[in-house]
Amino acid sequence: MNRYDLVVIGGGPAGYAAAMRGIDFGKTVCLIERDKVGGAGVYNGALSSKTLWELSHRVESVNKMLTSDKHVKFQMPWQDVRRNLEEAIFERKFQYSCHIKLLQTESMNKLFHYERGKGKMLSANEIQIDHENTEKVIWGDNIILATGSRPRTIPNAVVDENFIMTSNGIDHIEDYPESIVIVGAGVIGCEYATIFSNFGKTKVYIIDRQDRILPFEDEDISTMVAKNLEKKGVTIHHNASLIRMEVINNQVEYELGYSDGTSEVITVKKALLSVGRVPNIENLGLENAGVQMSKRGVHIGDTDTQTNIPNIYAVGDVSGHIALVNMGEIEGRHAVEKIYGKPKDLLSYDNVCTIMFLQPEVAAVGLNEQQCLEQNIPVKIVKIDYSVIARAIAMRKTEGFFKIIVTNDSEMKILGMRAVGEHASSAIQAVGLLIKMNAGIEILSELVHPHPSIVEGIQECVRMLLNKSIFKSSVFKDKLACYSLVEGVKTPLERL
């Protein structure tokens, strides 16, 4: 029986990061992957959907500039979309393949070993690997579970990945669908609605169980995104429940019910289920190792990636925390550091930077206004419109805003930020760092930012809070806002 210091089950972003961190500590590492290294981070997930978004965003941007009636709208053939998508996936896949092959050479001291197959726990240390009708058993002093997740399905729609699809099938369609309904108005559902409406070849419907899309975000964000989708012809079924969905005569027929007792039946060419993901924990043999489970996945509790079995850890989607590539990688690395090193801090989720590929782009870190209201946290909030930021004007991309939330005291420590608009994702990292440092806003106000740049808007935000901004909120009341939120009451802050 081969013995390893560390065995990682699952080669997605979290598992791969954990395996590489184990090598850093000079430990023998075995990585087990049943299908494709990179997981949903490469295939049918983050990389593929964002490649589609980038392509669709360029098409939409070009067509926005063609304002003359004489111009014919630019259209990108689906075969070109597919080619770009396949090239992006192949490039990342090739990097992983080369990396794994070179890691197992003599020159790398052969610390790393890769096993293709399905891993199953036989005990707290023994793992059986099944691959192509063969099996072997290996030993791991420490084990990290990183088996990822898969798209959630619903009982009243049979997924065939042809007419009724999940994210596993949507990337493999043969052409732009004439029409598509998206079940779920969260981030992924709204991203695909943005993608297909940007291309301008598909009539898009979204089924939203609540009164607004992106219900976890502030209303000003969801309202802006919804208006842009509707402007491009997207129909949003608000407060709708899906009664049934079935394939009839090579089309998808779905029936919706509303709270007033009415219903309607609509027929489209394709359907996409975007109702979350479920962890891959079946047939892992966790009961053989005594690992406890929770409703969301492997039970972690307050143990910081460690399960109830001291030598077994769970990271990424299987842990039931935030299902993001960047967070999965951090969890994987942190678990290894907890095993072999002495991490200074517990794993924190307070400054997780996220990006939503919508129209416009939305980036987030920390708390939003809605959460502060729900948790009754007294705060100060400042907001600046993109239309007063020089770089946004130069790009002709003036739709959007920055919103920064700080403590309602003299220290004004940053609790969160929302960036909505072009280059939003590049604007939040500094704020995420300040949240981690538990620092105030003074340092941001004094930095010399590049000009012209989008991040200058952040500087104006904090200057407004310090009452030393260039543009005065009392003058540009429709562009600038500065107010406190205490016990649900908004009060404008007196500023020059």
Legacy VTK file of the C-alpha trace (Angstrom):
# vtk DataFile Version 3.0
C-alpha trace
ASCII
DATASET POLYDATA
POINTS 496 float
0.000 0.000 0.000
1.390 3.394 -1.028
1.506 5.911 1.822
1.343 9.689 1.509
1.592 12.574 3.918
-1.420 14.182 2.244
-4.191 12.794 0.038
-6.524 15.205 -1.720
-9.760 13.841 -3.170
-10.910 16.146 -5.963
-8.859 18.134 -8.476
-10.973 21.270 -8.846
-9.723 24.727 -7.792
-9.822 23.944 -4.066
-8.240 20.490 -4.299
-5.543 21.506 -6.737
-4.569 24.506 -4.605
-4.391 22.258 -1.536
-2.160 19.727 -3.319
0.240 22.436 -4.496
0.435 23.922 -1.002
1.295 20.487 0.346
4.280 20.361 -2.018
5.428 23.727 -0.635
5.805 22.069 2.752
7.892 19.263 1.233
5.213 16.639 1.826
4.339 13.653 -0.351
0.994 14.421 -1.953
-1.478 12.284 -3.881
-4.197 14.064 -5.840
-7.202 11.953 -6.895
-9.520 13.199 -9.641
-12.261 11.093 -11.224
-12.867 13.247 -14.292
-11.164 16.525 -15.260
-8.566 18.477 -13.324
-9.797 22.023 -12.896
-13.382 20.958 -12.289
-16.188 23.466 -12.741
-13.600 26.221 -12.449
-12.628 25.354 -16.043
-15.399 23.218 -17.547
-19.057 24.236 -17.562
-18.470 26.887 -14.936
-16.422 29.959 -14.170
-14.014 29.976 -17.133
-16.535 28.924 -19.766
-19.346 31.248 -18.677
-17.009 34.214 -18.298
-15.522 33.567 -21.734
-19.054 33.718 -23.112
-19.712 36.926 -21.168
-16.557 38.589 -22.467
-17.503 37.754 -26.061
-21.078 38.913 -25.633
-19.943 42.086 -23.862
-17.735 43.005 -26.824
-20.588 42.396 -29.257
-22.904 44.550 -27.135
-20.280 47.316 -26.800
-19.685 47.456 -30.555
-23.393 47.659 -31.271
-23.840 50.410 -28.689
-21.329 52.552 -30.576
-23.101 52.020 -33.897
-25.663 54.738 -33.354
-26.192 55.687 -37.002
-29.239 54.278 -38.728
-27.029 53.292 -41.655
-25.050 50.757 -39.623
-26.112 47.142 -39.530
-25.721 45.546 -36.113
-22.658 43.357 -35.678
-23.448 39.686 -35.153
-21.006 36.973 -34.104
-21.656 33.522 -35.629
-22.125 30.831 -32.991
-19.324 28.757 -34.499
-16.937 31.635 -33.695
-18.295 31.751 -30.153
-17.738 28.011 -29.808
-14.216 28.259 -31.211
-13.253 30.965 -28.706
-14.812 28.992 -25.874
-13.019 25.779 -26.814
-9.697 27.599 -27.170
-10.033 29.142 -23.710
-10.860 25.798 -22.094
-8.092 23.981 -23.982
-5.517 26.596 -22.969
-6.311 26.154 -19.268
-6.586 22.376 -19.599
-3.192 22.241 -21.329
-1.596 24.256 -18.522
-2.887 21.815 -15.911
-1.792 18.779 -17.958
1.737 20.084 -18.476
2.018 21.156 -14.862
0.979 17.746 -13.547
3.311 15.904 -15.912
6.331 18.034 -15.029
5.618 17.846 -11.291
6.052 14.063 -11.415
9.528 14.159 -12.962
12.718 13.284 -11.076
13.829 16.918 -11.084
10.838 17.798 -8.882
11.794 15.120 -6.301
8.562 13.256 -7.052
6.684 14.689 -4.100
3.530 14.810 -6.197
1.534 11.829 -7.431
-1.621 11.991 -9.552
-4.255 9.270 -9.596
-7.105 9.211 -12.080
-10.195 7.614 -10.593
-12.903 7.841 -7.984
-11.784 8.029 -4.372
-13.732 6.400 -1.552
-12.920 6.450 2.148
-12.520 3.014 3.723
-11.390 4.426 7.042
-10.005 7.685 8.397
-6.735 6.989 6.539
-7.443 4.444 3.800
-8.781 5.521 0.403
-9.863 3.165 -2.343
-9.350 4.402 -5.906
-11.550 2.911 -8.614
-10.609 3.497 -12.253
-11.540 1.522 -15.391
-12.478 -1.684 -13.543
-9.340 -1.613 -11.413
-8.968 -0.610 -7.803
-6.181 0.120 -5.366
-5.985 1.271 -1.773
-3.655 4.020 -0.545
-2.933 5.516 2.868
-3.053 9.187 3.764
-1.835 10.593 7.063
-4.040 13.578 6.338
-6.940 13.810 3.900
-8.599 16.792 2.256
-12.040 16.394 0.719
-12.488 18.692 -2.276
-15.034 16.904 -4.441
-16.864 20.046 -5.550
-20.510 20.314 -6.530
-22.949 19.840 -9.396
-25.962 21.805 -10.632
-29.113 21.446 -8.581
-32.211 20.161 -10.382
-35.905 20.558 -9.595
-38.609 17.873 -9.402
-40.965 19.416 -11.966
-38.427 19.567 -14.834
-36.567 16.575 -16.282
-33.036 17.571 -17.303
-31.880 16.069 -20.599
-29.068 18.637 -21.269
-30.566 19.149 -24.717
-33.835 21.005 -24.271
-33.875 21.402 -20.478
-30.331 22.099 -19.421
-28.086 22.985 -16.495
-24.718 24.715 -16.694
-23.323 21.303 -17.688
-25.150 21.470 -21.001
-25.650 25.115 -21.916
-22.104 25.550 -23.274
-22.607 22.698 -25.738
-25.592 24.027 -27.693
-25.128 24.028 -31.474
-26.463 27.508 -32.204
-28.082 30.517 -30.616
-31.487 29.377 -29.364
-34.370 31.370 -30.764
-35.715 31.635 -27.202
-34.715 30.448 -23.741
-36.225 30.513 -20.264
-33.925 30.703 -17.266
-35.217 29.293 -13.998
-33.641 31.282 -11.170
-32.819 34.972 -10.845
-29.630 34.717 -8.827
-26.135 35.554 -10.048
-25.687 32.701 -12.549
-29.203 32.992 -13.959
-28.794 36.731 -14.481
-25.327 36.221 -15.972
-26.668 33.877 -18.662
-29.586 36.242 -19.289
-27.005 38.985 -19.804
-24.916 36.806 -22.133
-27.748 35.792 -24.454
-29.362 39.231 -24.495
-25.967 40.815 -25.281
-25.565 38.631 -28.348
-28.989 39.852 -29.482
-30.080 36.604 -31.122
-32.230 35.075 -28.387
-35.480 36.046 -26.693
-34.803 35.553 -22.981
-37.236 34.894 -20.132
-36.313 34.722 -16.427
-38.468 33.060 -13.783
-38.072 34.948 -10.513
-39.835 33.646 -7.395
-39.453 36.995 -5.660
-40.416 40.565 -6.478
-36.952 41.471 -7.773
-33.910 39.708 -9.216
-30.696 39.423 -7.162
-32.699 39.657 -3.909
-29.576 39.301 -1.758
-28.185 42.584 -3.122
-29.283 46.171 -2.559
-32.349 47.318 -4.452
-30.462 49.989 -6.418
-28.249 47.262 -7.901
-31.008 44.807 -8.777
-33.149 47.611 -10.214
-30.361 48.820 -12.506
-29.553 45.298 -13.726
-33.246 44.481 -14.265
-33.887 47.670 -16.235
-30.934 46.949 -18.517
-32.107 43.387 -19.127
-35.636 44.546 -19.895
-34.278 47.280 -22.183
-32.665 44.516 -24.234
-35.924 42.589 -24.487
-35.617 40.209 -21.520
-38.929 39.291 -19.894
-38.708 38.827 -16.128
-41.537 36.826 -14.549
-41.588 38.354 -11.053
-43.258 36.587 -8.108
-43.763 33.509 -10.257
-43.742 29.841 -9.292
-42.988 27.129 -11.814
-45.882 24.693 -11.918
-44.496 22.431 -14.632
-41.912 22.291 -17.392
-41.830 19.640 -20.099
-40.580 19.003 -23.608
-43.405 18.867 -26.163
-42.742 18.569 -29.900
-39.065 19.470 -29.492
-39.894 22.626 -27.565
-40.039 23.493 -23.880
-43.442 24.343 -22.478
-43.619 25.820 -18.996
-46.510 26.916 -16.823
-46.282 29.665 -14.223
-48.537 30.419 -11.292
-48.912 33.762 -9.536
-50.057 34.783 -6.076
-53.301 36.279 -7.433
-54.361 32.845 -8.667
-53.632 33.475 -12.342
-51.367 31.319 -14.491
-49.859 31.359 -17.960
-48.240 28.875 -20.346
-45.263 29.841 -22.516
-43.321 27.845 -25.108
-39.601 28.349 -25.799
-36.849 26.473 -27.594
-34.570 25.864 -24.610
-34.586 26.045 -20.807
-31.743 26.585 -18.359
-32.014 25.634 -14.693
-30.003 27.968 -12.494
-31.166 27.110 -9.007
-27.880 26.572 -7.185
-25.529 23.646 -6.720
-25.320 20.607 -4.447
-22.100 19.161 -2.976
-20.696 15.903 -4.374
-20.690 13.848 -1.194
-22.442 10.656 -2.280
-20.462 7.397 -2.344
-17.420 9.034 -0.743
-17.545 6.558 2.141
-17.609 9.360 4.678
-19.568 7.144 7.052
-16.637 4.693 7.037
-14.383 7.448 8.335
-16.960 8.785 10.800
-17.188 12.206 9.145
-20.263 14.148 10.226
-22.538 15.836 7.708
-24.595 19.019 7.735
-27.564 20.136 5.629
-25.192 21.962 3.268
-22.372 19.429 2.991
-19.561 18.142 5.196
-19.914 19.517 8.708
-17.226 22.048 9.536
-18.790 24.238 12.201
-16.244 26.594 13.739
-13.292 24.273 13.116
-11.867 26.233 10.189
-11.903 23.578 7.362
-11.341 20.688 9.809
-14.033 18.036 10.211
-14.882 16.171 13.419
-12.170 13.652 12.422
-8.892 15.498 13.211
-6.925 14.358 10.131
-9.750 14.972 7.622
-10.550 18.395 6.161
-13.204 19.669 3.744
-12.719 22.607 1.376
-14.449 24.253 -1.568
-18.073 23.600 -2.499
-18.232 20.363 -0.498
-17.767 22.323 2.750
-21.059 24.151 2.261
-19.525 27.612 2.563
-19.256 30.135 -0.288
-19.161 28.358 -3.667
-16.523 30.512 -5.357
-13.296 29.531 -7.104
-11.206 32.095 -5.235
-12.615 31.092 -1.856
-12.184 27.384 -2.605
-8.518 27.947 -3.394
-8.013 29.914 -0.186
-9.754 27.206 1.853
-7.594 24.506 0.257
-4.382 26.370 0.972
-5.506 27.249 4.483
-6.319 23.615 5.327
-2.775 22.549 4.399
-1.292 25.429 6.369
-3.371 24.363 9.351
-2.056 20.792 9.050
1.633 21.549 8.554
2.116 25.153 9.573
0.789 27.675 12.023
-1.538 30.125 10.258
-1.671 33.469 12.008
-5.418 33.902 11.667
-8.573 31.895 11.354
-10.083 31.760 7.892
-12.201 34.868 7.376
-15.089 35.389 4.978
-15.551 39.079 5.816
-13.511 40.435 2.907
-14.377 38.011 0.113
-14.221 39.869 -3.210
-16.796 38.739 -5.750
-17.778 39.782 -9.251
-21.099 39.358 -11.034
-20.845 39.416 -14.820
-23.997 41.353 -15.505
-24.964 44.514 -17.383
-23.376 46.500 -15.903
-20.664 44.518 -14.139
-21.137 44.266 -10.348
-18.329 43.724 -7.835
-18.783 43.288 -4.108
-16.834 42.952 -0.893
-18.061 42.878 2.688
-21.513 43.942 3.836
-24.113 45.659 1.690
-26.699 48.207 2.796
-29.448 45.593 2.975
-27.431 43.403 5.348
-26.644 46.352 7.603
-30.358 47.118 7.785
-31.252 43.482 8.551
-28.557 43.229 11.240
-29.367 46.685 12.630
-25.783 47.881 12.230
-25.486 51.697 12.410
-23.429 52.857 9.421
-22.518 55.746 7.196
-22.956 55.255 3.468
-21.509 57.212 0.583
-22.401 56.823 -3.070
-20.953 58.348 -6.249
-22.328 58.064 -9.755
-20.058 56.926 -12.594
-21.098 59.969 -14.595
-18.782 62.203 -12.531
-15.720 59.954 -12.915
-13.368 61.117 -15.690
-12.368 57.621 -16.873
-15.993 56.550 -17.178
-16.702 59.653 -19.249
-13.711 58.893 -21.491
-14.878 55.304 -21.995
-18.431 56.506 -22.680
-19.480 54.074 -19.944
-21.130 56.340 -17.398
-23.771 53.941 -16.102
-22.998 52.722 -12.598
-21.937 53.810 -9.146
-19.667 53.148 -6.180
-21.151 52.643 -2.726
-18.960 52.419 0.373
-20.252 51.507 3.847
-18.334 52.476 6.998
-18.929 52.351 10.726
-21.019 55.189 12.119
-18.283 56.640 14.298
-15.197 58.818 14.049
-12.982 55.880 12.950
-15.176 55.122 9.928
-13.786 51.630 9.361
-14.877 50.097 6.075
-17.497 47.354 6.347
-18.287 46.862 2.679
-18.390 48.189 -0.847
-20.403 47.703 -4.015
-19.040 48.715 -7.416
-21.441 48.735 -10.351
-20.157 49.593 -13.815
-17.210 49.228 -16.185
-13.985 48.008 -14.523
-15.915 47.344 -11.305
-13.889 44.242 -10.470
-10.615 46.181 -10.505
-11.923 48.728 -8.018
-12.602 46.682 -4.881
-9.308 45.016 -3.972
-7.943 47.939 -1.953
-11.178 48.139 -0.012
-11.064 44.372 0.614
-7.554 44.804 2.039
-8.671 47.621 4.327
-11.535 45.460 5.615
-9.047 42.683 6.417
-6.811 45.205 8.168
-9.794 46.636 10.075
-8.588 50.029 8.904
-10.275 53.369 8.394
-10.682 55.397 5.221
-8.060 58.104 5.699
-5.360 56.186 3.819
-7.567 55.899 0.710
-8.221 59.617 0.656
-4.497 60.426 0.584
-3.330 57.905 -2.039
-2.202 59.296 -5.389
-4.427 57.357 -7.768
-3.627 57.050 -11.482
-5.516 59.482 -13.692
-7.824 58.980 -15.362
-8.932 55.786 -13.669
-12.134 54.335 -12.292
-10.633 54.000 -8.813
-10.530 57.780 -8.482
-14.244 57.430 -7.744
-13.390 55.497 -4.587
-11.165 58.334 -3.472
-13.978 60.833 -4.004
-16.290 58.599 -1.943
-14.054 58.618 1.095
-13.303 62.308 0.657
-17.034 62.954 0.831
-17.160 61.143 4.166
-14.265 63.289 5.372
-15.981 66.424 4.040
-13.177 67.306 1.641
-14.397 66.087 -1.737
-13.866 67.959 -4.996
-17.512 67.735 -6.088
-19.945 68.624 -3.293
-22.889 66.356 -2.602
-25.025 69.369 -1.692
-24.585 70.620 -5.273
-24.716 67.376 -7.289
-27.508 65.794 -5.260
-28.489 63.481 -8.114
-24.899 62.242 -8.553
-23.523 62.121 -5.009
-25.058 60.881 -1.766
-23.825 60.723 1.815
-26.111 59.510 4.593
-26.299 57.535 7.820
-28.432 54.457 8.399
-29.414 53.962 12.026
-32.258 51.680 13.142
-33.645 51.649 9.623
-33.729 55.432 9.288
-31.782 57.174 6.523
-30.481 60.592 7.452
-28.551 62.796 5.014
-25.150 63.808 6.379
-24.510 67.515 6.266
-21.747 68.094 3.758
-20.632 71.168 1.878
LINES 1 497
496 0 1 2 3 4 5 6 7 8 9 10 11 12 13 14 15 16 17 18 19 20 21 22 23 24 25 26 27 28 29 30 31 32 33 34 35 36 37 38 39 40 41 42 43 44 45 46 47 48 49 50 51 52 53 54 55 56 57 58 59 60 61 62 63 64 65 66 67 68 69 70 71 72 73 74 75 76 77 78 79 80 81 82 83 84 85 86 87 88 89 90 91 92 93 94 95 96 97 98 99 100 101 102 103 104 105 106 107 108 109 110 111 112 113 114 115 116 117 118 119 120 121 122 123 124 125 126 127 128 129 130 131 132 133 134 135 136 137 138 139 140 141 142 143 144 145 146 147 148 149 150 151 152 153 154 155 156 157 158 159 160 161 162 163 164 165 166 167 168 169 170 171 172 173 174 175 176 177 178 179 180 181 182 183 184 185 186 187 188 189 190 191 192 193 194 195 196 197 198 199 200 201 202 203 204 205 206 207 208 209 210 211 212 213 214 215 216 217 218 219 220 221 222 223 224 225 226 227 228 229 230 231 232 233 234 235 236 237 238 239 240 241 242 243 244 245 246 247 248 249 250 251 252 253 254 255 256 257 258 259 260 261 262 263 264 265 266 267 268 269 270 271 272 273 274 275 276 277 278 279 280 281 282 283 284 285 286 287 288 289 290 291 292 293 294 295 296 297 298 299 300 301 302 303 304 305 306 307 308 309 310 311 312 313 314 315 316 317 318 319 320 321 322 323 324 325 326 327 328 329 330 331 332 333 334 335 336 337 338 339 340 341 342 343 344 345 346 347 348 349 350 351 352 353 354 355 356 357 358 359 360 361 362 363 364 365 366 367 368 369 370 371 372 373 374 375 376 377 378 379 380 381 382 383 384 385 386 387 388 389 390 391 392 393 394 395 396 397 398 399 400 401 402 403 404 405 406 407 408 409 410 411 412 413 414 415 416 417 418 419 420 421 422 423 424 425 426 427 428 429 430 431 432 433 434 435 436 437 438 439 440 441 442 443 444 445 446 447 448 449 450 451 452 453 454 455 456 457 458 459 460 461 462 463 464 465 466 467 468 469 470 471 472 473 474 475 476 477 478 479 480 481 482 483 484 485 486 487 488 489 490 491 492 493 494 495
